[in-house]
């Protein structure tokens, strides 16, 4: 199964600097980032995610300081070499600018 790029409304960046994001007490490698969300690489035996699950604290590290966002698990995609958890952000106020800055800082 390939990544669900054909259905995306927001462009994603896949060529990223190595980045880890802490959720559920575990660090996950960032697979991709877009203006509407992120994809994390799930680890076998790690915490489980359920489609529709709300995440109240998604920490993103920016050069200007950390930001915390909320999101919803939008999909779990099983690929030949990895499993991706797609998380759609629930943005308020100026958080969109923070996501765009994070995307810019993480892109190679």
Secondary structure, 3 states (H helix, E strand, C coil): CCCCHHHCCCCEECCECCCEEEECCEEEEEEEEECCEEEEEECCCCCCCCCCCEEEEEEEEECCEEEEEEEEEEEEEECCCCEEEEEEEECCCCHHHHHHHHHHHHEC
